[in-house]
Structures are given as C-alpha cells and as structure tokens.
Amino acid sequence: MAWPYAELTFKAVARAVGAPRSLDQAETLALLDRLSAKAGVEAAPSALMAEANAVGDNATLMRLARKLYDFRRGMTRERD
C-alpha cells in the first residue's frame, strides 16, 4: 500500500517541477534526488521509495506518509 502512494507523490512532484513525462521511474527518482538535494529537502526520494517497499506495520506507514507529505511540500513550496 505504501509504494503506490509514494509513486503518486513522486509523479505529482515531477509534474510540478517540470520533469519530462518520458522519464521512467528510476530516471524520475534520480532527477528528484538531485533536485531535492539542491532545494535542501531533507529526505531523498530514492530513500523514501526504499522505505515504502519495506513498510511492515501501520505506525511505519504513517511515519512514511508524513515524510512523503513533507517532501512534496518542500519541493513544491506548498503551504497549509
């Protein structure tokens, strides 16, 4: 359940930053890793995707969901 949410988050951020739609998942994660490092966003998308693939319980899922939310907000400069 976690990786589809992570994938949707990364696709939304990729669109928001103007990434080419022709990139595959690995290329998109690599691009977002570089952009997030430049933007000073704490969590790297590749690390978040690895976490998403390893989620085993609800508490871990909720922590990951918060990290993904914070990542999206940091990359798109969204405000509450």
MDAnalysis code that builds the backbone (N, CA, C; Angstrom):
import MDAnalysis as mda
import numpy as np

u = mda.Universe.empty(240, n_residues=80, atom_resindex=np.repeat(np.arange(80), 3), trajectory=True)
u.add_TopologyAttr("name", ["N", "CA", "C"] * 80)
u.add_TopologyAttr("resid", np.arange(1, 81))
u.add_TopologyAttr("resname", ["MET", "ALA", "TRP", "PRO", "TYR", "ALA", "GLU", "LEU", "THR", "PHE", "LYS", "ALA", "VAL", "ALA", "ARG", "ALA", "VAL", "GLY", "ALA", "PRO", "ARG", "SER", "LEU", "ASP", "GLN", "ALA", "GLU", "THR", "LEU", "ALA", "LEU", "LEU", "ASP", "ARG", "LEU", "SER", "ALA", "LYS", "ALA", "GLY", "VAL", "GLU", "ALA", "ALA", "PRO", "SER", "ALA", "LEU", "MET", "ALA", "GLU", "ALA", "ASN", "ALA", "VAL", "GLY", "ASP", "ASN", "ALA", "THR", "LEU", "MET", "ARG", "LEU", "ALA", "ARG", "LYS", "LEU", "TYR", "ASP", "PHE", "ARG", "ARG", "GLY", "MET", "THR", "ARG", "GLU", "ARG", "ASP"])
u.atoms.positions = np.array([
    [0.813, -1.201, 0.000],
    [0.000, 0.000, 0.000],
    [0.856, 1.265, 0.000],
    [2.031, 1.190, 0.555],
    [2.854, 2.393, 0.678],
    [3.493, 2.817, -0.635],
    [3.979, 1.851, -1.411],
    [4.706, 2.250, -2.632],
    [3.808, 2.928, -3.650],
    [2.500, 2.567, -3.799],
    [1.689, 3.326, -4.759],
    [1.528, 4.790, -4.347],
    [1.379, 5.029, -3.038],
    [1.276, 6.410, -2.558],
    [2.581, 7.155, -2.815],
    [3.699, 6.501, -2.556],
    [5.000, 7.125, -2.819],
    [5.147, 7.430, -4.305],
    [4.769, 6.487, -5.145],
    [4.885, 6.685, -6.584],
    [4.007, 7.853, -7.057],
    [2.789, 7.943, -6.543],
    [1.905, 9.061, -6.897],
    [2.489, 10.391, -6.437],
    [3.061, 10.392, -5.251],
    [3.689, 11.609, -4.731],
    [4.822, 12.053, -5.639],
    [5.675, 11.125, -6.035],
    [6.813, 11.474, -6.883],
    [6.368, 11.930, -8.266],
    [5.319, 11.309, -8.797],
    [4.800, 11.746, -10.097],
    [4.243, 13.166, -10.007],
    [3.539, 13.461, -8.934],
    [2.973, 14.804, -8.755],
    [4.079, 15.845, -8.628],
    [5.107, 15.529, -7.868],
    [6.227, 16.459, -7.704],
    [6.966, 16.620, -9.028],
    [7.164, 15.520, -9.744],
    [7.851, 15.595, -11.037],
    [7.098, 16.517, -11.990],
    [5.777, 16.404, -12.033],
    [4.979, 17.306, -12.879],
    [5.135, 18.748, -12.418],
    [5.104, 18.950, -11.096],
    [5.182, 20.307, -10.544],
    [6.512, 20.988, -10.853],
    [7.582, 20.203, -10.927],
    [8.902, 20.798, -11.206],
    [9.239, 20.790, -12.691],
    [8.319, 20.296, -13.518],
    [8.522, 20.335, -14.959],
    [9.387, 19.233, -15.528],
    [9.431, 18.101, -14.844],
    [10.215, 16.971, -15.348],
    [9.566, 16.414, -16.617],
    [10.368, 15.939, -17.552],
    [9.799, 15.335, -18.769],
    [8.944, 14.121, -18.422],
    [7.812, 13.997, -19.053],
    [6.911, 12.859, -18.802],
    [7.472, 11.552, -19.341],
    [8.471, 11.639, -20.194],
    [9.031, 10.436, -20.816],
    [9.989, 9.676, -19.896],
    [10.322, 10.233, -18.727],
    [11.244, 9.559, -17.814],
    [10.591, 8.332, -17.201],
    [11.379, 7.271, -17.032],
    [10.853, 6.109, -16.317],
    [11.017, 6.352, -14.811],
    [10.584, 5.389, -14.001],
    [10.594, 5.587, -12.552],
    [12.009, 5.838, -12.013],
    [12.983, 5.070, -12.463],
    [14.356, 5.233, -11.974],
    [14.912, 6.603, -12.358],
    [14.643, 7.037, -13.580],
    [15.119, 8.347, -14.034],
    [14.431, 9.471, -13.263],
    [13.141, 9.295, -13.000],
    [12.403, 10.299, -12.236],
    [12.955, 10.405, -10.822],
    [13.194, 9.259, -10.175],
    [13.756, 9.285, -8.818],
    [15.140, 9.926, -8.811],
    [15.956, 9.626, -9.801],
    [17.297, 10.212, -9.868],
    [17.210, 11.733, -10.025],
    [16.317, 12.191, -10.898],
    [16.132, 13.626, -11.081],
    [15.638, 14.278, -9.793],
    [14.650, 13.670, -9.158],
    [14.114, 14.239, -7.914],
    [15.141, 14.199, -6.789],
    [15.996, 13.165, -6.771],
    [17.086, 13.130, -5.783],
    [17.988, 14.351, -5.952],
    [18.370, 14.627, -7.196],
    [19.252, 15.779, -7.455],
    [18.564, 17.095, -7.099],
    [17.320, 17.243, -7.518],
    [16.594, 18.487, -7.255],
    [16.322, 18.688, -5.765],
    [15.995, 17.613, -5.075],
    [15.724, 17.746, -3.642],
    [16.991, 18.109, -2.870],
    [18.128, 17.580, -3.299],
    [19.396, 17.945, -2.648],
    [19.688, 19.427, -2.858],
    [19.454, 19.918, -4.081],
    [19.670, 21.340, -4.363],
    [18.722, 22.227, -3.582],
    [17.481, 21.746, -3.406],
    [16.463, 22.536, -2.708],
    [16.594, 22.452, -1.194],
    [17.466, 21.575, -0.718],
    [17.648, 21.431, 0.720],
    [16.551, 20.629, 1.399],
    [15.835, 19.833, 0.614],
    [14.788, 18.975, 1.175],
    [15.463, 17.783, 1.834],
    [15.050, 17.502, 3.052],
    [15.756, 16.524, 3.880],
    [15.758, 15.097, 3.324],
    [14.607, 14.599, 2.939],
    [14.505, 13.198, 2.518],
    [14.714, 13.045, 1.019],
    [15.543, 12.099, 0.638],
    [15.765, 11.799, -0.779],
    [14.682, 10.848, -1.264],
    [14.120, 11.090, -2.438],
    [13.071, 10.222, -2.950],
    [13.477, 8.751, -3.059],
    [14.705, 8.481, -3.449],
    [15.129, 7.079, -3.554],
    [15.105, 6.400, -2.180],
    [15.469, 7.128, -1.143],
    [15.410, 6.573, 0.214],
    [13.958, 6.382, 0.662],
    [13.102, 7.332, 0.303],
    [11.690, 7.207, 0.651],
    [11.046, 6.019, -0.064],
    [11.420, 5.794, -1.316],
    [10.874, 4.650, -2.048],
    [11.345, 3.347, -1.420],
    [12.594, 3.301, -0.983],
    [13.093, 2.101, -0.294],
    [12.301, 1.864, 0.994],
    [12.017, 2.938, 1.722],
    [11.191, 2.811, 2.930],
    [9.798, 2.302, 2.578],
    [9.230, 2.827, 1.500],
    [7.883, 2.420, 1.088],
    [7.837, 0.925, 0.776],
    [8.886, 0.409, 0.194],
    [8.931, -1.015, -0.134],
    [9.111, -1.899, 1.096],
    [9.537, -1.298, 2.210],
    [9.807, -2.080, 3.414],
    [8.770, -1.894, 4.521],
    [7.730, -1.121, 4.281],
    [6.716, -0.870, 5.320],
    [6.098, -2.187, 5.766],
    [6.049, -2.367, 7.088],
    [5.502, -3.608, 7.616],
    [4.356, -3.440, 8.583],
    [4.134, -2.215, 9.071],
    [3.039, -2.014, 10.009],
    [2.451, -0.612, 9.851],
    [1.334, -0.380, 10.509],
    [0.632, 0.891, 10.354],
    [1.423, 2.083, 10.875],
    [2.144, 1.910, 11.960],
    [2.921, 3.017, 12.515],
    [4.008, 3.463, 11.527],
    [4.676, 2.508, 10.921],
    [5.699, 2.817, 9.930],
    [5.077, 3.467, 8.703],
    [3.925, 2.980, 8.308],
    [3.207, 3.561, 7.175],
    [2.860, 5.025, 7.434],
    [2.393, 5.319, 8.622],
    [2.024, 6.705, 8.948],
    [3.251, 7.618, 8.989],
    [4.363, 7.132, 9.500],
    [5.595, 7.938, 9.505],
    [6.055, 8.216, 8.075],
    [5.970, 7.198, 7.226],
    [6.352, 7.378, 5.830],
    [5.411, 8.351, 5.129],
    [4.123, 8.244, 5.388],
    [3.165, 9.163, 4.769],
    [3.496, 10.604, 5.138],
    [3.892, 10.835, 6.370],
    [4.260, 12.185, 6.801],
    [5.525, 12.655, 6.070],
    [6.500, 11.771, 5.935],
    [7.728, 12.135, 5.219],
    [7.439, 12.468, 3.758],
    [6.555, 11.682, 3.134],
    [6.198, 11.945, 1.741],
    [5.459, 13.271, 1.610],
    [4.583, 13.550, 2.552],
    [3.863, 14.823, 2.561],
    [4.844, 15.990, 2.708],
    [5.763, 15.859, 3.640],
    [6.767, 16.907, 3.844],
    [7.654, 17.075, 2.606],
    [7.996, 15.959, 1.967],
    [8.798, 16.019, 0.743],
    [8.059, 16.809, -0.330],
    [6.798, 16.450, -0.560],
    [6.015, 17.142, -1.589],
    [5.906, 18.628, -1.286],
    [5.630, 18.969, -0.056],
    [5.515, 20.381, 0.316],
    [6.839, 21.113, 0.137],
    [7.930, 20.462, 0.490],
    [9.235, 21.084, 0.350],
    [9.622, 21.324, -1.097],
    [9.265, 20.397, -1.943],
    [9.631, 20.517, -3.359],
    [8.723, 21.465, -4.134],
    [7.470, 21.557, -3.722],
    [6.521, 22.394, -4.465],
    [6.234, 23.714, -3.765],
    [6.825, 23.888, -2.588],
    [6.620, 25.099, -1.784],
    [5.160, 25.321, -1.420],
    [4.436, 24.203, -1.217],
    [3.036, 24.283, -0.810],
    [2.947, 24.797, 0.617],
    [1.866, 25.427, 0.904],
    [1.590, 25.917, 2.260],
    [0.235, 25.386, 2.695],
    [0.063, 25.267, 4.008],
    [-1.251, 24.828, 4.541],
    [-2.289, 25.888, 4.332],
])
